[in-house]
Amino acid sequence: MTAEPGRDRVYPWILVALLSLNFGIVFFERNSINVLMPFIQPELQLSNTAIGALSSGLSFSWAVAGLLVGRLSDALGRRKIILVVAAFIFSAGTLLSGLATSFAMLLGARLLMGIAEGGVMPISQALVINEVAPQRRGLAMGSMQNFGANLLGNFLAPIVLTSLALAIGWRRSFSVAAVPGFIVGLLLLWLVREPKRESPADAPTPSASKVAVADALRRRNVWICVVLSILLVAFLVVFAAFMPNYLVQVRGMDKVTESWLMSLWGLPAMLYAFLIPGASDFLGRRPIVITMGAASALIPLSILLTDAASPVWPLFVMFGLGATVSGTYPLVMATIPAETVARPLLGTVMGLTMGLGEIIGGVFSPTLAGLAADQLGPQAILWILVGISSAIFLCAFGLRETAPAVVRRR
């Protein structure tokens, strides 16, 4: 698209809204297998280890794509077309998931989805940084990454897909889940404009680029954000992969109540998508990450400290409060790294934080959690989540503050 006079004040927020919608559909399709697992597991006879391996496989291909595509988008300067192609491919992967008749076929479909989805976040955040003023960066980046993902992937997905599976079966539910991705791909093609590329005179030389990358990798915030990203992804993947099945198969909760409880990760998190990153613009990134990391432990502890005979409403409250940690994902994966390194390295560094978060936190944690559940019992999942929350809380103390308003005050 070409810029129109007087439109530049509006376009950045149109961009944020559209990219948030796209990432919400990414998460809707990614979470579909977790939501539908209580229906899939009996038919395909999957163990906890197999369930974990499905999440690990998608995370592995997501991570590889995140590392490579972020760097590729920096080198080519063609971010828009990569997003459009990715939207069509990950939607095709969702369709194939509904056709799977074995663990191997289902794993293959998830690997394809991960390849398409991995580059979406670093490219989207790089687009936002190019268009949004620094004083609104935390709010814009948080809204882009969190609002759509929580509305579609974490709130609506459990309710909608469970209802569809009960009505038309889990296989046809995957077909319905794939449709929005094709639609948003066309919207991206129509509405997003490619950022202006640097002129050859302004572009860094290969040797200067290598020096800049090496300097970025020496920054303490970059590596702490990598560690926090690993922990945050591990928490989300283990929670999403095992909690629905745990609540139904172990806790004895009916599937409708379970779907509404799982939606409590997404419903309040739509507010947190604005509130928490926006608050970090004024209160600071570091204290927000520390506090929300501690709050995430409320989710597994609420299950551990109650039993099936207890009232269900305290679980809804604790799940809603624990979901505040969702507001820290864009801060750790995008905002803090972006405020630490030079702009030409944004795609590379965000690809690093998101890619390593996926390849270590997303690949290894669900498989190890599944093995632990098979060997030690299903409650091992809950203790693993408590341990991850504690590690997030402690690691966040190592961050250096980057919020522009807070740095200026100091």
C-alpha positions in Angstrom: 0.0 0.0 0.0 1.1 3.5 -0.6 0.9 6.1 2.2 -2.0 8.6 2.0 -1.8 12.2 3.2 -2.9 12.5 6.9 -3.1 8.7 7.3 0.2 8.1 9.1 -1.4 8.7 12.5 -4.1 6.1 11.9 -2.1 3.5 10.0 0.1 2.4 12.9 -3.0 1.4 14.9 -4.6 -0.3 11.9 -1.4 -2.2 11.5 -1.4 -3.2 15.2 -5.0 -4.3 15.1 -4.5 -6.4 11.9 -1.3 -8.0 13.2 -2.9 -8.8 16.5 -5.8 -10.4 14.6 -3.3 -12.5 12.6 -1.4 -13.6 15.7 -4.7 -14.4 17.4 -5.6 -16.8 14.5 -2.1 -18.3 14.8 -2.7 -19.1 18.4 -6.3 -20.2 17.8 -4.9 -22.8 15.3 -1.9 -23.7 17.5 -4.1 -24.2 20.6 -6.7 -26.2 18.7 -5.0 -29.5 19.3 -4.7 -28.9 23.0 -8.4 -28.0 23.3 -9.5 -31.0 21.3 -7.1 -33.4 23.0 -9.8 -34.9 25.3 -11.6 -36.0 22.1 -8.4 -37.0 20.1 -6.6 -39.0 22.8 -9.2 -41.8 23.1 -9.6 -42.3 19.4 -5.8 -42.2 18.5 -4.9 -43.8 21.9 -2.2 -41.3 22.8 0.0 -41.5 25.9 1.0 -38.4 27.9 4.4 -38.7 26.3 2.9 -38.6 22.8 0.8 -35.6 23.8 3.9 -33.8 24.9 5.7 -34.9 21.7 3.0 -33.2 19.6 3.6 -29.9 21.3 7.4 -30.4 21.2 7.3 -31.0 17.4 5.3 -27.9 16.7 7.6 -25.9 19.0 10.7 -27.3 17.3 9.6 -26.2 13.8 8.3 -22.9 15.2 11.7 -22.3 16.8 13.7 -23.1 13.7 11.5 -20.8 11.6 11.7 -18.0 14.2 15.5 -18.1 14.2 15.8 -18.2 10.4 12.9 -16.1 9.2 13.6 -13.2 11.5 17.1 -13.0 10.2 15.9 -13.5 6.6 13.4 -10.7 6.9 16.2 -8.3 8.1 18.3 -9.3 5.1 15.6 -9.1 2.4 13.5 -6.3 3.9 10.4 -8.1 2.7 8.3 -8.6 5.8 4.8 -8.3 4.3 5.0 -11.1 1.8 6.5 -13.5 4.3 3.5 -12.9 6.6 1.0 -13.5 3.8 2.6 -16.8 2.7 2.8 -18.0 6.3 -1.0 -17.4 6.9 -1.9 -19.7 4.0 0.6 -22.4 5.1 -0.4 -22.6 8.7 -4.0 -22.7 7.8 -3.3 -25.7 5.5 -1.5 -27.4 8.4 -4.7 -27.0 10.5 -6.8 -28.7 7.7 -4.3 -31.6 7.6 -4.6 -32.1 11.4 -8.2 -33.0 10.9 -7.3 -35.7 8.4 -4.8 -37.4 10.7 -5.4 -41.1 11.5 -2.3 -41.7 13.5 0.2 -40.0 15.7 2.7 -39.7 12.9 0.3 -37.9 10.6 -0.8 -35.6 13.3 2.8 -34.8 14.1 3.6 -34.1 10.4 0.7 -31.6 10.2 1.9 -29.8 13.4 5.5 -29.6 12.1 4.2 -27.9 8.9 2.2 -25.4 11.1 5.3 -24.6 13.1 7.4 -23.8 10.1 4.8 -21.3 8.9 4.0 -19.7 12.3 7.5 -19.3 13.7 8.4 -16.2 11.8 5.1 -14.4 12.4 6.0 -12.8 15.7 9.5 -11.4 15.1 8.3 -10.0 11.7 5.1 -8.5 13.2 6.9 -6.8 16.1 9.5 -5.4 13.7 6.7 -3.9 11.6 5.2 -2.3 14.8 8.5 -0.8 15.9 8.9 0.8 12.4 5.5 2.5 12.7 4.8 3.3 16.4 6.4 6.1 18.4 8.7 5.0 21.2 6.5 6.4 24.0 3.7 4.0 22.9 5.9 1.1 22.1 5.1 -1.1 25.1 1.4 -0.6 24.7 1.5 -1.2 20.9 3.8 -4.3 21.1 1.8 -5.7 24.0 -1.5 -5.2 22.3 -0.2 -6.7 19.1 1.2 -9.9 20.7 -1.4 -10.4 23.5 -4.9 -9.1 22.6 -5.7 -11.2 19.6 -3.9 -14.2 21.0 -5.9 -14.1 24.2 -9.2 -13.3 22.6 -9.0 -15.9 19.9 -6.4 -18.5 21.0 -6.9 -18.6 24.8 -10.5 -17.4 25.4 -12.6 -18.4 22.4 -10.7 -21.5 21.3 -11.6 -23.7 24.3 -15.3 -22.6 24.2 -15.8 -22.6 20.4 -13.8 -25.8 19.6 -15.2 -27.8 22.4 -18.8 -26.9 21.3 -17.9 -27.7 17.7 -16.3 -31.1 18.6 -19.4 -32.0 20.6 -21.6 -31.0 17.7 -19.7 -32.1 14.5 -16.7 -34.1 15.8 -13.1 -33.1 16.3 -12.0 -33.7 12.7 -14.5 -31.2 11.2 -13.6 -28.7 14.0 -10.1 -28.5 12.6 -11.6 -27.6 9.2 -13.6 -24.7 10.7 -10.5 -23.5 12.6 -8.5 -23.2 9.4 -10.9 -20.8 7.6 -9.9 -17.6 9.4 -6.3 -18.0 8.5 -7.0 -17.9 4.8 -9.1 -14.8 5.3 -6.5 -12.9 7.3 -3.9 -13.7 4.7 -5.9 -11.8 2.1 -6.3 -8.9 4.5 -2.6 -8.7 5.1 -2.0 -8.7 1.4 -4.5 -5.8 1.0 -3.9 -3.6 4.0 -0.2 -3.9 5.1 2.4 -1.8 3.4 6.0 -2.8 3.2 8.4 -0.7 5.4 10.8 1.5 3.5 14.1 -0.3 3.0 17.4 1.3 3.9 19.3 2.9 1.0 22.6 1.1 0.1 24.6 4.0 1.6 22.8 3.6 5.0 22.9 -0.2 5.1 25.7 -1.7 7.3 28.5 -3.6 5.6 28.7 -7.3 6.3 31.7 -6.9 8.6 29.9 -4.0 10.5 26.8 -6.2 10.8 28.7 -9.1 12.3 30.3 -6.7 14.8 26.9 -5.3 15.7 25.4 -8.8 16.2 28.3 -9.8 18.4 27.8 -6.7 20.5 24.1 -7.3 20.8 24.7 -10.9 22.0 27.0 -9.5 24.8 24.1 -7.4 26.3 22.9 -8.8 29.6 19.3 -8.0 28.9 19.4 -10.0 25.7 20.4 -13.2 27.4 18.2 -12.7 30.4 15.3 -12.2 28.0 16.3 -15.4 26.2 16.2 -17.3 29.6 12.9 -15.7 30.5 11.5 -16.5 27.1 12.4 -20.2 27.5 10.7 -20.3 30.9 7.6 -18.4 29.7 7.2 -20.6 26.7 7.7 -23.7 28.8 5.0 -22.6 31.2 2.5 -21.8 28.5 3.2 -25.0 26.4 3.0 -27.4 29.4 -0.1 -25.6 30.7 -1.9 -25.7 27.4 -0.9 -29.2 26.4 -1.8 -31.0 29.7 -4.2 -28.9 31.7 -7.4 -29.7 29.6 -6.7 -33.4 29.8 -5.8 -33.2 33.5 -9.0 -31.4 34.4 -11.2 -33.9 32.5 -9.4 -37.2 33.0 -7.8 -36.7 36.5 -9.9 -34.1 38.2 -13.2 -35.5 36.7 -14.4 -32.1 35.5 -17.0 -32.1 32.7 -15.8 -30.9 29.4 -17.9 -27.8 29.2 -16.8 -26.5 32.7 -13.2 -27.4 31.7 -13.5 -25.3 28.5 -14.7 -22.3 30.4 -12.0 -22.6 33.0 -9.3 -22.9 30.4 -10.8 -19.8 28.7 -9.9 -17.8 31.9 -6.3 -17.7 30.6 -7.7 -15.6 27.7 -10.6 -13.6 28.9 -8.9 -11.4 31.5 -5.7 -11.5 29.5 -7.4 -9.4 26.8 -7.4 -6.6 29.4 -3.9 -7.5 30.5 -2.8 -7.1 26.9 -3.3 -3.4 27.3 -2.9 -2.9 31.1 0.4 -4.7 31.8 2.6 -3.6 28.9 1.0 -0.1 29.1 1.7 0.0 32.8 5.3 -1.0 32.1 5.7 2.2 30.0 5.3 4.2 33.3 6.2 1.8 36.1 9.1 0.0 34.4 9.5 -3.3 32.6 11.5 -5.0 35.4 9.1 -4.7 38.3 6.2 -5.8 36.1 8.0 -9.0 34.9 9.0 -9.8 38.5 5.5 -9.4 39.9 3.6 -11.2 37.1 6.1 -14.1 37.2 5.2 -14.7 40.8 1.5 -14.5 40.0 1.7 -17.3 37.5 2.1 -19.8 40.3 -1.5 -19.2 41.4 -2.7 -21.5 38.6 -1.0 -24.8 39.5 -1.2 -24.1 43.2 -5.0 -23.6 43.0 -5.3 -27.1 41.6 -2.9 -28.6 44.1 -4.6 -27.1 47.1 -8.1 -28.1 46.3 -9.8 -31.3 45.3 -12.7 -32.5 43.1 -15.2 -31.9 45.9 -14.2 -28.2 46.4 -16.3 -25.4 44.9 -15.1 -24.6 41.4 -15.3 -20.7 41.6 -11.9 -20.3 43.4 -10.3 -22.0 40.5 -11.8 -19.4 38.1 -10.5 -16.6 40.3 -7.0 -18.0 40.6 -6.8 -18.9 36.9 -7.8 -15.3 36.1 -5.2 -13.8 38.4 -2.5 -16.1 37.3 -3.1 -15.2 33.7 -1.5 -11.7 34.4 1.8 -13.3 33.4 0.5 -13.3 29.8 1.2 -9.5 29.8 4.9 -10.1 30.2 5.4 -12.2 27.0 5.7 -9.2 24.6 7.9 -7.4 27.1 10.4 -10.2 27.4 10.3 -11.4 23.8 10.2 -8.1 22.0 10.0 -4.8 23.9 13.0 -5.1 26.2 15.3 -6.6 23.5 14.1 -3.9 21.1 15.1 -1.2 23.6 18.5 -2.9 24.2 19.9 -3.2 20.6 20.0 -1.1 17.4 17.0 -1.1 15.0 18.7 -3.0 12.2 19.1 -6.0 14.5 15.5 -6.1 15.7 14.4 -9.1 13.6 17.6 -11.0 14.5 17.4 -10.4 18.3 13.7 -11.0 18.5 14.1 -14.1 16.4 16.7 -15.2 18.9 14.6 -14.6 22.0 11.5 -16.2 20.5 13.4 -18.9 18.6 15.4 -20.1 21.6 12.3 -19.8 23.8 10.5 -22.2 21.5 13.4 -24.6 20.7 14.3 -25.1 24.4 11.2 -24.2 26.4 8.7 -25.3 23.8 10.5 -28.4 22.5 11.9 -30.1 25.6 9.4 -29.0 28.3 6.2 -30.8 27.1 8.0 -34.1 26.3 9.8 -34.1 29.7 6.5 -33.1 31.4 4.7 -36.0 29.6 7.4 -38.4 30.7 7.2 -37.2 34.3 3.5 -37.6 34.3 3.7 -41.2 32.9 6.4 -42.1 35.5 5.5 -40.1 38.6 1.8 -39.5 38.1 -0.2 -36.6 36.6 0.3 -34.2 39.6 3.9 -33.9 38.4 2.6 -31.5 35.7 1.4 -29.1 38.4 4.7 -29.2 40.3 6.6 -28.5 37.1 4.5 -25.4 36.5 5.2 -24.2 40.1 8.9 -24.7 39.5 8.8 -22.7 36.2 6.9 -19.8 37.9 9.6 -19.6 40.7 12.4 -19.5 38.1 10.7 -16.7 36.1 10.3 -14.7 39.4 14.0 -15.1 40.3 15.5 -14.5 36.8 13.5 -11.3 36.3 15.6 -9.6 39.1 18.6 -9.6 36.7 16.9 -7.3 34.1 18.1 -3.8 33.6 15.4 -1.2 33.2 14.7 0.0 29.6 11.4 1.8 29.7 12.2 5.2 28.2 10.0 7.2 30.7 11.5 5.4 33.7 15.1 5.7 32.4 14.6 9.5 31.9 13.3 9.9 35.4 16.3 8.1 36.8 
